[in-house]
Amino acid sequence: MARFDFIAVYMLTNQKRGTLYVGSTSDLPQRLAQHRSGKGSVFTGKYGLTRLIWFERHDRMTVARQRERRLKEWQRLWKIELIEAGNPDWEDLGGDLL
């Protein structure tokens, strides 16, 4: 059962300007741990996407899911610009969450 402790939309990668994954979750630290253990999704496991490079907190899961769907429709360049506006070096932001 979802805890709704840290509702967020997030992006993962394997390296700077590498493959991107957009997701949403009700508990970002738990979900990130799943991705890092290889149990997050087939796609993230296949490409080694474990670096949290962007996230956006939300108060409601419905809003987070809507935002996720919109971001998935964005062009890659727009996603890169969003990431680099807040994290220009593509540093892993997950260290403090786990």
N, CA, C and O atoms as a GROMACS GRO file, in nm:
protein
  392
    1MET      N    1   0.084  -0.119   0.000
    1MET     CA    2   0.000   0.000   0.000
    1MET      C    3   0.088   0.125   0.000
    1MET      O    4   0.187   0.132   0.073
    2ALA      N    5   0.051   0.220  -0.081
    2ALA     CA    6   0.129   0.344  -0.093
    2ALA      C    7   0.121   0.425   0.036
    2ALA      O    8   0.017   0.431   0.101
    3ARG      N    9   0.231   0.487   0.070
    3ARG     CA   10   0.238   0.565   0.193
    3ARG      C   11   0.212   0.713   0.170
    3ARG      O   12   0.171   0.782   0.262
    4PHE      N   13   0.236   0.763   0.050
    4PHE     CA   14   0.218   0.904   0.019
    4PHE      C   15   0.304   0.994   0.108
    4PHE      O   16   0.260   1.099   0.152
    5ASP      N   17   0.428   0.950   0.133
    5ASP     CA   18   0.521   1.027   0.215
    5ASP      C   19   0.596   1.132   0.134
    5ASP      O   20   0.631   1.237   0.187
    6PHE      N   21   0.620   1.104   0.007
    6PHE     CA   22   0.702   1.192  -0.076
    6PHE      C   23   0.654   1.180  -0.219
    6PHE      O   24   0.720   1.119  -0.303
    7ILE      N   25   0.539   1.238  -0.247
    7ILE     CA   26   0.480   1.232  -0.380
    7ILE      C   27   0.564   1.318  -0.473
    7ILE      O   28   0.592   1.435  -0.444
    8ALA      N   29   0.604   1.259  -0.586
    8ALA     CA   30   0.692   1.332  -0.676
    8ALA      C   31   0.686   1.277  -0.818
    8ALA      O   32   0.652   1.161  -0.842
    9VAL      N   33   0.722   1.364  -0.910
    9VAL     CA   34   0.755   1.327  -1.047
    9VAL      C   35   0.907   1.335  -1.052
    9VAL      O   36   0.965   1.425  -0.992
   10TYR      N   37   0.971   1.243  -1.123
   10TYR     CA   38   1.117   1.240  -1.120
   10TYR      C   39   1.174   1.194  -1.253
   10TYR      O   40   1.104   1.134  -1.335
   11MET      N   41   1.302   1.223  -1.273
   11MET     CA   42   1.374   1.174  -1.389
   11MET      C   43   1.503   1.107  -1.344
   11MET      O   44   1.574   1.156  -1.256
   12LEU      N   45   1.531   0.995  -1.408
   12LEU     CA   46   1.653   0.919  -1.384
   12LEU      C   47   1.736   0.915  -1.512
   12LEU      O   48   1.683   0.931  -1.622
   13THR      N   49   1.864   0.893  -1.495
   13THR     CA   50   1.954   0.872  -1.609
   13THR      C   51   2.067   0.780  -1.566
   13THR      O   52   2.076   0.741  -1.450
   14ASN      N   53   2.152   0.745  -1.662
   14ASN     CA   54   2.270   0.666  -1.634
   14ASN      C   55   2.398   0.750  -1.643
   14ASN      O   56   2.502   0.712  -1.589
   15GLN      N   57   2.389   0.864  -1.713
   15GLN     CA   58   2.504   0.954  -1.727
   15GLN      C   59   2.454   1.089  -1.777
   15GLN      O   60   2.339   1.101  -1.820
   16LYS      N   61   2.538   1.189  -1.773
   16LYS     CA   62   2.500   1.321  -1.820
   16LYS      C   63   2.456   1.313  -1.965
   16LYS      O   64   2.527   1.261  -2.051
   17ARG      N   65   2.338   1.365  -1.991
   17ARG     CA   66   2.274   1.366  -2.122
   17ARG      C   67   2.254   1.226  -2.180
   17ARG      O   68   2.250   1.206  -2.301
   18GLY      N   69   2.242   1.128  -2.089
   18GLY     CA   70   2.219   0.990  -2.130
   18GLY      C   71   2.070   0.962  -2.145
   18GLY      O   72   1.988   1.053  -2.161
   19THR      N   73   2.037   0.835  -2.141
   19THR     CA   74   1.898   0.791  -2.151
   19THR      C   75   1.818   0.848  -2.034
   19THR      O   76   1.867   0.852  -1.921
   20LEU      N   77   1.695   0.892  -2.062
   20LEU     CA   78   1.610   0.951  -1.959
   20LEU      C   79   1.489   0.862  -1.930
   20LEU      O   80   1.435   0.797  -2.019
   21TYR      N   81   1.450   0.862  -1.804
   21TYR     CA   82   1.328   0.793  -1.760
   21TYR      C   83   1.248   0.891  -1.678
   21TYR      O   84   1.302   0.956  -1.588
   22VAL      N   85   1.120   0.904  -1.707
   22VAL     CA   86   1.030   0.990  -1.631
   22VAL      C   87   0.931   0.902  -1.557
   22VAL      O   88   0.871   0.812  -1.617
   23GLY      N   89   0.913   0.926  -1.429
   23GLY     CA   90   0.819   0.848  -1.350
   23GLY      C   91   0.753   0.934  -1.245
   23GLY      O   92   0.790   1.049  -1.223
   24SER      N   93   0.654   0.875  -1.178
   24SER     CA   94   0.590   0.940  -1.064
   24SER      C   95   0.572   0.835  -0.956
   24SER      O   96   0.562   0.716  -0.985
   25THR      N   97   0.567   0.880  -0.833
   25THR     CA   98   0.558   0.788  -0.720
   25THR      C   99   0.498   0.856  -0.599
   25THR      O  100   0.499   0.979  -0.588
   26SER      N  101   0.447   0.776  -0.508
   26SER     CA  102   0.395   0.830  -0.383
   26SER      C  103   0.501   0.831  -0.273
   26SER      O  104   0.480   0.887  -0.166
   27ASP      N  105   0.616   0.768  -0.300
   27ASP     CA  106   0.724   0.761  -0.201
   27ASP      C  107   0.857   0.757  -0.275
   27ASP      O  108   0.909   0.649  -0.305
   28LEU      N  109   0.912   0.873  -0.305
   28LEU     CA  110   1.032   0.881  -0.388
   28LEU      C  111   1.152   0.806  -0.330
   28LEU      O  112   1.218   0.734  -0.405
   29PRO      N  113   1.185   0.818  -0.202
   29PRO     CA  114   1.300   0.743  -0.152
   29PRO      C  115   1.285   0.591  -0.171
   29PRO      O  116   1.380   0.523  -0.210
   30GLN      N  117   1.166   0.539  -0.145
   30GLN     CA  118   1.142   0.396  -0.162
   30GLN      C  119   1.154   0.356  -0.309
   30GLN      O  120   1.214   0.254  -0.342
   31ARG      N  121   1.095   0.435  -0.396
   31ARG     CA  122   1.098   0.404  -0.540
   31ARG      C  123   1.241   0.410  -0.594
   31ARG      O  124   1.280   0.327  -0.675
   32LEU      N  125   1.319   0.509  -0.550
   32LEU     CA  126   1.457   0.521  -0.593
   32LEU      C  127   1.537   0.398  -0.548
   32LEU      O  128   1.620   0.346  -0.624
   33ALA      N  129   1.513   0.352  -0.428
   33ALA     CA  130   1.580   0.231  -0.379
   33ALA      C  131   1.544   0.111  -0.467
   33ALA      O  132   1.629   0.027  -0.495
   34GLN      N  133   1.419   0.103  -0.509
   34GLN     CA  134   1.378  -0.006  -0.599
   34GLN      C  135   1.452   0.002  -0.732
   34GLN      O  136   1.502  -0.099  -0.781
   35HIS      N  137   1.460   0.122  -0.789
   35HIS     CA  138   1.532   0.138  -0.915
   35HIS      C  139   1.679   0.098  -0.898
   35HIS      O  140   1.734   0.030  -0.985
   36ARG      N  141   1.740   0.138  -0.790
   36ARG     CA  142   1.882   0.109  -0.770
   36ARG      C  143   1.909  -0.038  -0.744
   36ARG      O  144   2.020  -0.085  -0.770
   37SER      N  145   1.811  -0.108  -0.695
   37SER     CA  146   1.828  -0.252  -0.671
   37SER      C  147   1.793  -0.335  -0.794
   37SER      O  148   1.804  -0.458  -0.793
   38GLY      N  149   1.749  -0.267  -0.902
   38GLY     CA  150   1.714  -0.337  -1.024
   38GLY      C  151   1.570  -0.383  -1.029
   38GLY      O  152   1.531  -0.452  -1.123
   39LYS      N  153   1.489  -0.346  -0.930
   39LYS     CA  154   1.350  -0.388  -0.922
   39LYS      C  155   1.251  -0.276  -0.953
   39LYS      O  156   1.130  -0.292  -0.934
   40GLY      N  157   1.301  -0.162  -1.002
   40GLY     CA  158   1.214  -0.048  -1.028
   40GLY      C  159   1.129  -0.065  -1.151
   40GLY      O  160   1.007  -0.048  -1.145
   41SER      N  161   1.191  -0.097  -1.262
   41SER     CA  162   1.119  -0.123  -1.387
   41SER      C  163   1.214  -0.194  -1.482
   41SER      O  164   1.336  -0.188  -1.466
   42VAL      N  165   1.159  -0.261  -1.580
   42VAL     CA  166   1.241  -0.330  -1.679
   42VAL      C  167   1.327  -0.229  -1.755
   42VAL      O  168   1.445  -0.254  -1.778
   43PHE      N  169   1.268  -0.116  -1.793
   43PHE     CA  170   1.340  -0.014  -1.870
   43PHE      C  171   1.458   0.041  -1.793
   43PHE      O  172   1.569   0.048  -1.847
   44THR      N  173   1.438   0.080  -1.667
   44THR     CA  174   1.548   0.138  -1.590
   44THR      C  175   1.656   0.034  -1.563
   44THR      O  176   1.774   0.067  -1.560
   45GLY      N  177   1.616  -0.091  -1.542
   45GLY     CA  178   1.713  -0.197  -1.522
   45GLY      C  179   1.795  -0.225  -1.645
   45GLY      O  180   1.916  -0.245  -1.638
   46LYS      N  181   1.728  -0.226  -1.760
   46LYS     CA  182   1.796  -0.255  -1.887
   46LYS      C  183   1.904  -0.153  -1.919
   46LYS      O  184   2.012  -0.188  -1.966
   47TYR      N  185   1.875  -0.025  -1.891
   47TYR     CA  186   1.968   0.082  -1.926
   47TYR      C  187   2.049   0.135  -1.807
   47TYR      O  188   2.126   0.230  -1.823
   48GLY      N  189   2.034   0.075  -1.691
   48GLY     CA  190   2.112   0.116  -1.575
   48GLY      C  191   2.081   0.256  -1.528
   48GLY      O  192   2.171   0.331  -1.490
   49LEU      N  193   1.954   0.293  -1.530
   49LEU     CA  194   1.913   0.428  -1.492
   49LEU      C  195   1.892   0.434  -1.341
   49LEU      O  196   1.786   0.396  -1.291
   50THR      N  197   1.992   0.482  -1.270
   50THR     CA  198   1.988   0.486  -1.124
   50THR      C  199   2.014   0.624  -1.066
   50THR      O  200   1.999   0.645  -0.946
   51ARG      N  201   2.054   0.718  -1.149
   51ARG     CA  202   2.088   0.854  -1.101
   51ARG      C  203   1.964   0.943  -1.106
   51ARG      O  204   1.909   0.969  -1.213
   52LEU      N  205   1.921   0.988  -0.989
   52LEU     CA  206   1.810   1.083  -0.980
   52LEU      C  207   1.864   1.221  -1.013
   52LEU      O  208   1.946   1.276  -0.940
   53ILE      N  209   1.818   1.278  -1.125
   53ILE     CA  210   1.873   1.406  -1.168
   53ILE      C  211   1.774   1.521  -1.161
   53ILE      O  212   1.812   1.637  -1.175
   54TRP      N  213   1.645   1.488  -1.140
   54TRP     CA  214   1.543   1.592  -1.130
   54TRP      C  215   1.422   1.533  -1.060
   54TRP      O  216   1.387   1.417  -1.083
   55PHE      N  217   1.359   1.612  -0.975
   55PHE     CA  218   1.231   1.572  -0.918
   55PHE      C  219   1.151   1.696  -0.882
   55PHE      O  220   1.205   1.805  -0.863
   56GLU      N  221   1.022   1.676  -0.872
   56GLU     CA  222   0.929   1.784  -0.841
   56GLU      C  223   0.824   1.725  -0.746
   56GLU      O  224   0.754   1.630  -0.780
   57ARG      N  225   0.814   1.782  -0.627
   57ARG     CA  226   0.718   1.732  -0.527
   57ARG      C  227   0.578   1.782  -0.558
   57ARG      O  228   0.558   1.890  -0.615
   58HIS      N  229   0.480   1.701  -0.518
   58HIS     CA  230   0.339   1.736  -0.534
   58HIS      C  231   0.262   1.697  -0.409
   58HIS      O  232   0.306   1.611  -0.332
   59ASP      N  233   0.147   1.760  -0.390
   59ASP     CA  234   0.063   1.729  -0.274
   59ASP      C  235  -0.031   1.612  -0.300
   59ASP      O  236  -0.075   1.545  -0.207
   60ARG      N  237  -0.062   1.590  -0.427
   60ARG     CA  238  -0.157   1.484  -0.461
   60ARG      C  239  -0.101   1.396  -0.573
   60ARG      O  240  -0.037   1.445  -0.666
   61MET      N  241  -0.126   1.269  -0.562
   61MET     CA  242  -0.077   1.174  -0.662
   61MET      C  243  -0.141   1.198  -0.797
   61MET      O  244  -0.076   1.178  -0.900
   62THR      N  245  -0.266   1.239  -0.801
   62THR     CA  246  -0.332   1.263  -0.930
   62THR      C  247  -0.261   1.374  -1.007
   62THR      O  248  -0.247   1.365  -1.129
   63VAL      N  249  -0.218   1.475  -0.938
   63VAL     CA  250  -0.146   1.586  -1.002
   63VAL      C  251  -0.009   1.538  -1.051
   63VAL      O  252   0.034   1.575  -1.160
   64ALA      N  253   0.058   1.457  -0.971
   64ALA     CA  254   0.189   1.404  -1.010
   64ALA      C  255   0.177   1.318  -1.136
   64ALA      O  256   0.261   1.327  -1.225
   65ARG      N  257   0.075   1.235  -1.143
   65ARG     CA  258   0.056   1.150  -1.261
   65ARG      C  259   0.028   1.233  -1.385
   65ARG      O  260   0.076   1.202  -1.494
   66GLN      N  261  -0.051   1.338  -1.369
   66GLN     CA  262  -0.079   1.426  -1.483
   66GLN      C  263   0.049   1.492  -1.534
   66GLN      O  264   0.073   1.499  -1.654
   67ARG      N  265   0.130   1.539  -1.440
   67ARG     CA  266   0.256   1.602  -1.476
   67ARG      C  267   0.350   1.502  -1.545
   67ARG      O  268   0.416   1.536  -1.643
   68GLU      N  269   0.354   1.379  -1.494
   68GLU     CA  270   0.436   1.275  -1.556
   68GLU      C  271   0.393   1.252  -1.701
   68GLU      O  272   0.477   1.247  -1.791
   69ARG      N  273   0.264   1.240  -1.725
   69ARG     CA  274   0.214   1.217  -1.861
   69ARG      C  275   0.252   1.332  -1.953
   69ARG      O  276   0.289   1.310  -2.069
   70ARG      N  277   0.241   1.456  -1.902
   70ARG     CA  278   0.278   1.571  -1.985
   70ARG      C  279   0.428   1.570  -2.017
   70ARG      O  280   0.467   1.594  -2.131
   71LEU      N  281   0.510   1.541  -1.917
   71LEU     CA  282   0.655   1.540  -1.939
   71LEU      C  283   0.696   1.431  -2.038
   71LEU      O  284   0.788   1.451  -2.117
   72LYS      N  285   0.628   1.318  -2.035
   72LYS     CA  286   0.660   1.210  -2.129
   72LYS      C  287   0.632   1.251  -2.273
   72LYS      O  288   0.690   1.195  -2.366
   73GLU      N  289   0.544   1.348  -2.292
   73GLU     CA  290   0.513   1.397  -2.427
   73GLU      C  291   0.612   1.503  -2.474
   73GLU      O  292   0.618   1.535  -2.593
   74TRP      N  293   0.690   1.557  -2.382
   74TRP     CA  294   0.786   1.662  -2.417
   74TRP      C  295   0.896   1.607  -2.507
   74TRP      O  296   0.928   1.489  -2.505
   75GLN      N  297   0.951   1.697  -2.587
   75GLN     CA  298   1.071   1.665  -2.664
   75GLN      C  299   1.189   1.647  -2.568
   75GLN      O  300   1.192   1.706  -2.460
   76ARG      N  301   1.283   1.566  -2.608
   76ARG     CA  302   1.401   1.540  -2.525
   76ARG      C  303   1.474   1.669  -2.486
   76ARG      O  304   1.516   1.686  -2.372
   77LEU      N  305   1.489   1.760  -2.582
   77LEU     CA  306   1.558   1.886  -2.555
   77LEU      C  307   1.490   1.964  -2.444
   77LEU      O  308   1.557   2.024  -2.360
   78TRP      N  309   1.358   1.964  -2.440
   78TRP     CA  310   1.285   2.036  -2.335
   78TRP      C  311   1.313   1.973  -2.199
   78TRP      O  312   1.328   2.044  -2.100
   79LYS      N  313   1.319   1.840  -2.194
   79LYS     CA  314   1.349   1.772  -2.067
   79LYS      C  315   1.490   1.808  -2.021
   79LYS      O  316   1.512   1.834  -1.903
   80ILE      N  317   1.585   1.809  -2.114
   80ILE     CA  318   1.723   1.845  -2.080
   80ILE      C  319   1.730   1.987  -2.026
   80ILE      O  320   1.800   2.013  -1.928
   81GLU      N  321   1.658   2.078  -2.089
   81GLU     CA  322   1.655   2.217  -2.040
   81GLU      C  323   1.595   2.226  -1.900
   81GLU      O  324   1.644   2.302  -1.817
   82LEU      N  325   1.491   2.149  -1.873
   82LEU     CA  326   1.430   2.146  -1.740
   82LEU      C  327   1.531   2.094  -1.637
   82LEU      O  328   1.546   2.152  -1.529
   83ILE      N  329   1.598   1.987  -1.669
   83ILE     CA  330   1.699   1.929  -1.578
   83ILE      C  331   1.810   2.031  -1.552
   83ILE      O  332   1.845   2.057  -1.437
   84GLU      N  333   1.864   2.087  -1.658
   84GLU     CA  334   1.980   2.175  -1.644
   84GLU      C  335   1.947   2.310  -1.581
   84GLU      O  336   2.037   2.379  -1.534
   85ALA      N  337   1.820   2.349  -1.580
   85ALA     CA  338   1.781   2.472  -1.511
   85ALA      C  339   1.804   2.459  -1.360
   85ALA      O  340   1.836   2.558  -1.294
   86GLY      N  341   1.789   2.340  -1.306
   86GLY     CA  342   1.807   2.320  -1.162
   86GLY      C  343   1.926   2.234  -1.125
   86GLY      O  344   1.969   2.234  -1.009
   87ASN      N  345   1.981   2.161  -1.221
   87ASN     CA  346   2.090   2.069  -1.195
   87ASN      C  347   2.183   2.065  -1.317
   87ASN      O  348   2.189   1.964  -1.388
   88PRO      N  349   2.255   2.175  -1.342
   88PRO     CA  350   2.335   2.186  -1.465
   88PRO      C  351   2.443   2.080  -1.481
   88PRO      O  352   2.482   2.049  -1.593
   89ASP      N  353   2.492   2.024  -1.372
   89ASP     CA  354   2.598   1.922  -1.380
   89ASP      C  355   2.543   1.780  -1.376
   89ASP      O  356   2.619   1.684  -1.375
   90TRP      N  357   2.412   1.768  -1.372
   90TRP     CA  358   2.345   1.637  -1.369
   90TRP      C  359   2.392   1.553  -1.250
   90TRP      O  360   2.413   1.433  -1.262
   91GLU      N  361   2.409   1.620  -1.136
   91GLU     CA  362   2.451   1.549  -1.015
   91GLU      C  363   2.340   1.458  -0.967
   91GLU      O  364   2.222   1.486  -0.988
   92ASP      N  365   2.376   1.348  -0.902
   92ASP     CA  366   2.279   1.255  -0.847
   92ASP      C  367   2.218   1.318  -0.721
   92ASP      O  368   2.289   1.342  -0.623
   93LEU      N  369   2.088   1.344  -0.725
   93LEU     CA  370   2.018   1.408  -0.614
   93LEU      C  371   1.964   1.308  -0.513
   93LEU      O  372   1.902   1.347  -0.414
   94GLY      N  373   1.986   1.182  -0.538
   94GLY     CA  374   1.926   1.079  -0.455
   94GLY      C  375   1.999   1.049  -0.326
   94GLY      O  376   1.943   0.983  -0.238
   95GLY      N  377   2.123   1.094  -0.311
   95GLY     CA  378   2.202   1.062  -0.194
   95GLY      C  379   2.136   1.097  -0.062
   95GLY      O  380   2.144   1.020   0.034
   96ASP      N  381   2.073   1.211  -0.056
   96ASP     CA  382   2.012   1.256   0.069
   96ASP      C  383   1.875   1.190   0.093
   96ASP      O  384   1.822   1.198   0.204
   97LEU      N  385   1.820   1.126  -0.008
   97LEU     CA  386   1.688   1.066   0.007
   97LEU      C  387   1.692   0.925   0.063
   97LEU      O  388   1.596   0.879   0.124
   98LEU      N  389   1.804   0.856   0.044
   98LEU     CA  390   1.811   0.716   0.084
   98LEU      C  391   1.869   0.700   0.223
   98LEU      O  392   1.881   0.588   0.272
   0.00000   0.00000   0.00000
